[in-house]
Amino acid sequence: MPLSPDRRLQLRIAGALALVIAVNGALLAVLAWIASRALSASGRSVSIELGLPLSIGAVLLGAIGLVATQARYGSRTAVSGLELEAVDGDGPRSVASRVRRLAAQADVPAPSVAVADRSEPGCLTVGRQRSPTVVLTTGLLEKLDDDELEAALAHEVAHVANRDLPVVTAVAAAVAIGDRLLEREELLRRVLENTVLIAFVTGIGVIVFAIPILVLGMCYLLLSAVARAVLGANAIVLGLFSRAREYAADRGASRLTGNPAALASALETLDDGARPRRDARVHASATLGIVPQPLGLEDATEDGEESWVERFLSPVSLERIGDPTLFDRAVTAVGGWLREQLVAPTAAAVRRLLGWRPSTHPPTEARVDRLRALERRRRE
């Protein structure tokens, strides 16, 4: 039974695509303005008189090209940290042959299949519309039974049939940019906190470190503003089509397999309620996945120890001092008091204020309820 694209979803995707182009156009316009101001300040300004219509057209053309590049290569950022092994032949549990059969049923190009050696169960589709790749984790192959695995694969094939991959890939690229900015924001925050701590503890350091603290603070505020602006744009774009996208893929998978209950069971298994170590909604692989869970990026180094950057930026600890003197104890006590009374409450307040994240999926409970309703209608 061929799957035709969901029309309502296509309208939402068109709106999301227009918004993505507008956001990229605004970004290019801001960068062009900054570049022109910088050249003017340096006395090497270049006078280019294009006129308003040509200027808008140039920015729009550049935005379309940027979005096309994101749609073509953006999904690589979602799996850049994974060591994918392409499946030859049928693969483990015949996943490749299952995908080919489901793609033939849906009358879409058969996606290739790759497996990531990760314990957490995950499934997502990356690549271009004409040459997609379904990525599975070994954890998913271990946790799902045959019917659930078939339903999860059908869900990914339904995404291909609904032709939502290019736009969601472009959004995933923007999400990845926001995610990287947040990581840099966290690192810069720790540098700023420790610089302020050293300045207050040493006393004279308040004068010596005044300019570095001011520069770090301005850089932190700018980086935070840019990161939140990217998140805000993602939230609006995702809000236009993310829920409809997942619901449409769930319906398509139910039609392909004739077993909505199996997909409901798979969703419950994959979204088992375990609390993630980080907010999954700002990660590119979570944006593309069947459930909002990122695929296996570790914060620590491979040997389980902190990197030298983390050790350098972490607060002073008496355990790291062989025989602490009275001065060492005083420094640690003052630093702990400042962190507890000033830094921690301020940081907590800021995190609460800026703690929202874009939603990438409908609630799993709502998806399961819809699938069970489909199952009841099928049996009737």
C-alpha positions as CSV (number, residue, x, y, z in Angstrom):
1,M,0.0,0.0,0.0
2,P,1.8,3.1,-1.2
3,L,2.0,5.9,1.3
4,S,1.1,9.4,0.0
5,P,2.5,12.4,1.8
6,D,0.4,13.8,4.6
7,R,-1.1,17.0,3.1
8,R,-1.6,18.9,6.3
9,L,2.0,18.0,7.3
10,Q,3.2,19.3,3.9
11,L,1.6,22.7,4.6
12,R,3.2,22.9,8.0
13,I,6.6,21.9,6.5
14,A,6.2,24.6,3.9
15,G,5.6,27.2,6.6
16,A,8.6,25.9,8.6
17,L,10.8,26.0,5.5
18,A,9.8,29.6,4.9
19,L,10.6,30.5,8.5
20,V,14.0,28.7,8.3
21,I,14.8,30.7,5.1
22,A,13.7,33.9,6.9
23,V,15.9,33.2,9.9
24,N,18.9,32.4,7.8
25,G,18.2,35.5,5.7
26,A,18.2,37.6,8.9
27,L,21.4,36.1,10.0
28,L,23.1,36.9,6.7
29,A,21.8,40.4,6.7
30,V,23.1,41.0,10.2
31,L,26.5,39.5,9.3
32,A,26.6,41.7,6.1
33,W,25.8,44.8,8.2
34,I,28.5,44.0,10.8
35,A,31.0,43.4,8.0
36,S,30.2,46.7,6.4
37,R,30.4,48.6,9.7
38,A,33.8,46.9,10.4
39,L,35.1,48.0,7.0
40,S,33.8,51.5,7.5
41,A,35.5,51.7,10.9
42,S,38.8,50.5,9.4
43,G,38.6,53.1,6.6
44,R,38.5,50.5,3.9
45,S,34.8,50.6,3.2
46,V,33.6,49.2,-0.2
47,S,30.7,51.1,-1.8
48,I,28.3,48.7,-3.4
49,E,25.0,50.3,-4.5
50,L,22.6,47.4,-5.2
51,G,19.4,49.1,-4.2
52,L,16.9,47.7,-1.8
53,P,15.3,45.1,-4.2
54,L,18.6,43.7,-5.3
55,S,19.9,43.6,-1.7
56,I,16.8,41.7,-0.5
57,G,17.2,39.4,-3.5
58,A,20.9,38.7,-2.7
59,V,20.1,38.0,0.9
60,L,17.2,35.7,0.0
61,L,19.3,33.8,-2.5
62,G,22.1,33.4,0.0
63,A,19.6,32.2,2.6
64,I,18.1,29.6,0.2
65,G,21.6,28.4,-0.6
66,L,22.5,28.1,3.1
67,V,19.3,26.2,3.9
68,A,20.0,23.9,1.0
69,T,23.5,23.2,2.3
70,Q,22.1,22.5,5.8
71,A,19.5,20.2,4.3
72,R,22.1,18.3,2.4
73,Y,24.8,18.0,5.0
74,G,23.1,18.9,8.3
75,S,22.2,15.4,9.4
76,R,25.9,14.5,9.6
77,T,26.2,16.6,12.7
78,A,23.6,14.4,14.4
79,V,25.7,11.3,13.9
80,S,29.2,12.9,13.8
81,G,30.1,11.4,17.2
82,L,29.0,7.9,16.3
83,E,31.0,5.2,14.7
84,L,28.4,3.9,12.2
85,E,28.8,0.5,10.6
86,A,27.0,0.1,7.3
87,V,24.9,-3.0,7.0
88,D,25.8,-5.4,4.2
89,G,23.2,-7.9,3.1
90,D,20.3,-8.4,5.5
91,G,22.2,-7.3,8.6
92,P,21.4,-8.3,12.3
93,R,17.8,-9.4,12.7
94,S,17.3,-8.9,8.9
95,V,16.9,-5.1,9.5
96,A,18.0,-4.2,6.0
97,S,15.6,-6.6,4.3
98,R,12.8,-5.4,6.6
99,V,13.5,-1.8,5.5
100,R,13.6,-2.7,1.8
101,R,10.3,-4.5,2.1
102,L,8.7,-1.6,4.0
103,A,10.0,0.9,1.5
104,A,8.6,-1.2,-1.4
105,Q,5.2,-1.2,0.4
106,A,5.4,2.6,0.8
107,D,6.7,3.1,-2.8
108,V,9.7,5.2,-1.7
109,P,13.4,4.8,-2.3
110,A,14.8,2.1,0.0
111,P,17.0,3.7,2.7
112,S,20.3,2.2,3.5
113,V,20.9,0.9,7.0
114,A,23.7,1.6,9.5
115,V,24.2,0.4,13.1
116,A,25.8,2.4,15.9
117,D,27.3,0.4,18.8
118,R,25.4,2.2,21.6
119,S,23.7,0.7,24.6
120,E,20.8,3.2,24.6
121,P,18.0,2.3,22.2
122,G,17.7,4.8,19.3
123,C,16.5,5.0,15.8
124,L,16.6,7.9,13.3
125,T,16.8,8.7,9.6
126,V,19.6,10.9,8.2
127,G,20.7,11.9,4.8
128,R,19.0,13.3,1.7
129,Q,15.4,12.6,0.6
130,R,16.7,10.5,-2.4
131,S,19.3,8.6,-0.4
132,P,18.3,8.4,3.2
133,T,19.9,6.2,5.9
134,V,18.2,4.6,8.8
135,V,20.5,4.5,11.8
136,L,19.8,2.0,14.6
137,T,21.6,1.3,17.8
138,T,22.6,-2.1,19.1
139,G,20.5,-1.2,22.2
140,L,17.4,-0.9,20.1
141,L,18.1,-4.3,18.5
142,E,18.4,-5.8,21.9
143,K,15.3,-4.2,23.5
144,L,12.6,-4.5,20.9
145,D,10.9,-7.7,19.8
146,D,10.2,-8.5,16.1
147,D,6.9,-6.7,15.9
148,E,8.2,-3.7,17.7
149,L,11.3,-3.5,15.6
150,E,9.2,-3.8,12.4
151,A,7.0,-0.9,13.7
152,A,10.0,1.3,14.5
153,L,11.5,0.7,11.1
154,A,8.1,1.5,9.5
155,H,8.0,4.8,11.4
156,E,11.3,5.8,9.8
157,V,10.1,4.7,6.3
158,A,7.0,6.8,6.9
159,H,9.2,9.9,7.5
160,V,10.7,9.3,4.0
161,A,7.3,8.9,2.5
162,N,6.1,12.2,4.1
163,R,9.1,14.0,2.6
164,D,9.9,15.8,5.8
165,L,13.6,14.8,5.9
166,P,15.1,17.9,4.2
167,V,13.4,20.4,6.4
168,V,14.0,18.5,9.7
169,T,17.6,18.0,8.7
170,A,18.0,21.8,8.2
171,V,16.4,22.3,11.6
172,A,18.7,19.7,13.1
173,A,21.7,21.5,11.8
174,A,20.5,24.7,13.5
175,V,19.9,22.7,16.7
176,A,23.4,21.4,16.5
177,I,24.7,24.9,16.2
178,G,22.7,25.9,19.3
179,D,23.9,22.9,21.1
180,R,27.6,23.8,20.4
181,L,26.9,27.4,21.5
182,L,25.5,26.2,24.8
183,E,28.6,24.1,25.4
184,R,30.8,27.1,24.7
185,E,28.5,29.2,27.0
186,E,29.0,26.7,29.8
187,L,32.8,26.7,29.4
188,L,32.9,30.5,29.3
189,R,30.7,30.7,32.4
190,R,33.1,28.5,34.3
191,V,36.1,30.6,33.2
192,L,34.2,33.8,34.3
193,E,33.2,32.3,37.6
194,N,36.8,31.2,38.4
195,T,38.3,34.5,37.3
196,V,35.9,36.4,39.6
197,L,36.7,34.0,42.4
198,I,40.4,34.5,42.0
199,A,39.9,38.3,41.9
200,F,37.9,38.4,45.1
201,V,40.1,36.0,47.0
202,T,43.4,37.7,46.1
203,G,41.9,41.2,46.8
204,I,44.3,43.1,44.5
205,G,43.1,40.9,41.7
206,V,39.8,42.9,41.6
207,I,41.9,45.7,39.9
208,V,44.2,43.5,37.9
209,F,41.3,41.3,36.6
210,A,38.8,44.1,36.1
211,I,39.2,44.4,32.3
212,P,39.4,40.6,31.7
213,I,36.3,40.1,33.8
214,L,34.5,42.8,31.9
215,V,35.5,41.3,28.5
216,L,34.6,37.8,29.6
217,G,31.2,39.0,30.9
218,M,30.4,40.8,27.7
219,C,31.5,37.7,25.6
220,Y,29.4,35.5,27.9
221,L,26.3,37.7,27.5
222,L,26.7,37.9,23.8
223,L,27.2,34.2,23.4
224,S,24.2,33.5,25.7
225,A,22.0,35.9,23.7
226,V,23.0,34.3,20.4
227,A,22.5,30.7,21.7
228,R,19.0,31.6,23.1
229,A,18.1,33.3,19.9
230,V,19.0,30.2,18.0
231,L,17.0,28.1,20.4
232,G,14.0,30.5,20.1
233,A,14.1,30.2,16.3
234,N,14.3,26.5,16.6
235,A,11.4,26.4,19.0
236,I,9.1,28.3,16.6
237,V,10.1,26.2,13.6
238,L,9.8,22.9,15.5
239,G,6.5,24.0,16.9
240,L,5.1,24.4,13.4
241,F,5.5,20.8,12.3
242,S,7.3,18.6,14.8
243,R,4.2,17.2,16.5
244,A,2.4,16.7,13.2
245,R,5.5,15.1,11.8
246,E,5.6,12.4,14.5
247,Y,1.9,11.8,14.4
248,A,1.9,11.4,10.6
249,A,4.8,9.0,10.8
250,D,3.0,7.0,13.5
251,R,-0.1,6.8,11.3
252,G,2.0,5.8,8.3
253,A,3.8,3.0,10.3
254,S,0.4,1.7,11.5
255,R,-0.8,1.5,7.9
256,L,2.4,-0.2,6.7
257,T,2.5,-2.9,9.5
258,G,-1.3,-3.1,10.2
259,N,-0.2,-3.2,13.9
260,P,-0.6,0.1,15.8
261,A,-0.2,-1.7,19.1
262,A,3.3,-2.8,18.2
263,L,4.4,0.8,17.6
264,A,2.8,1.9,20.9
265,S,4.7,-0.9,22.7
266,A,7.9,0.2,20.9
267,L,7.5,3.8,22.0
268,E,6.9,2.8,25.6
269,T,10.0,0.6,25.5
270,L,12.2,3.3,23.9
271,D,10.9,6.2,26.1
272,D,11.2,4.3,29.4
273,G,11.1,7.3,31.6
274,A,14.8,7.2,32.5
275,R,16.0,10.7,33.4
276,P,18.6,11.9,30.8
277,R,21.9,13.4,31.9
278,R,21.3,16.4,29.7
279,D,18.3,18.0,28.1
280,A,17.6,15.9,25.1
281,R,15.6,18.5,23.2
282,V,18.6,20.6,22.3
283,H,20.5,17.8,20.6
284,A,20.4,17.2,16.9
285,S,20.1,13.4,17.1
286,A,17.1,13.8,19.5
287,T,15.4,16.1,16.9
288,L,15.7,13.4,14.3
289,G,15.1,10.3,16.5
290,I,11.9,8.3,16.9
291,V,11.8,9.5,20.6
292,P,13.6,12.6,22.0
293,Q,16.7,10.9,23.3
294,P,20.2,11.8,22.1
295,L,22.6,9.1,21.0
296,G,25.6,8.5,23.2
297,L,27.6,11.7,23.6
298,E,29.8,11.4,26.7
299,D,30.9,14.4,28.8
300,A,33.9,12.7,30.2
301,T,37.0,11.4,28.4
302,E,37.2,7.8,27.3
303,D,39.1,6.7,30.4
304,G,36.3,8.2,32.6
305,E,38.5,11.0,34.0
306,E,38.0,14.7,33.6
307,S,40.0,16.4,30.9
308,W,42.7,18.9,31.8
309,V,40.4,21.8,30.9
310,E,37.8,20.5,33.4
311,R,40.4,20.0,36.1
312,F,41.8,23.5,35.6
313,L,38.4,25.1,35.6
314,S,36.9,23.2,38.5
315,P,36.8,24.9,41.9
316,V,39.7,24.7,44.4
317,S,39.5,21.6,46.5
318,L,41.4,20.8,49.7
319,E,41.7,17.2,48.5
320,R,44.0,18.4,45.7
321,I,46.4,20.1,48.2
322,G,48.8,17.8,49.9
323,D,49.1,19.6,53.2
324,P,46.8,22.6,53.2
325,T,48.1,25.7,55.1
326,L,45.9,28.2,56.9
327,F,45.9,30.3,53.8
328,D,44.8,27.4,51.7
329,R,41.9,26.7,54.0
330,A,41.0,30.4,54.1
331,V,41.0,30.6,50.3
332,T,38.8,27.5,50.1
333,A,36.4,28.8,52.8
334,V,36.0,32.2,51.1
335,G,35.6,30.6,47.7
336,G,33.0,28.2,49.0
337,W,31.1,31.0,50.7
338,L,31.1,33.2,47.5
339,R,30.0,30.3,45.4
340,E,27.2,29.3,47.8
341,Q,26.0,32.8,48.6
342,L,26.5,34.7,45.4
343,V,27.4,32.6,42.3
344,A,25.1,29.6,42.8
345,P,21.9,31.6,43.5
346,T,22.5,34.0,40.7
347,A,23.3,31.1,38.3
348,A,20.2,29.3,39.4
349,A,18.0,32.3,38.8
350,V,19.4,32.8,35.3
351,R,19.0,29.1,34.5
352,R,15.3,29.3,35.6
353,L,14.8,32.4,33.5
354,L,16.4,30.9,30.4
355,G,15.7,27.3,31.1
356,W,13.1,26.6,28.4
357,R,13.9,24.4,25.5
358,P,12.3,23.7,22.1
359,S,10.0,20.6,22.1
360,T,10.9,18.1,19.3
361,H,8.2,15.5,19.9
362,P,4.7,15.1,21.2
363,P,4.4,13.5,24.6
364,T,4.8,9.8,24.3
365,E,1.6,9.2,26.3
366,A,-0.4,11.1,23.7
367,R,1.2,9.2,20.8
368,V,0.5,5.9,22.6
369,D,-3.1,6.9,23.2
370,R,-3.6,7.7,19.5
371,L,-2.1,4.4,18.4
372,R,-4.2,2.4,20.8
373,A,-7.3,4.2,19.4
374,L,-6.2,3.1,15.9
375,E,-5.8,-0.4,17.2
376,R,-9.3,-0.5,18.7
377,R,-10.8,0.8,15.4
378,R,-8.8,-1.8,13.5
379,R,-10.2,-4.6,15.6
380,E,-13.7,-3.4,15.4
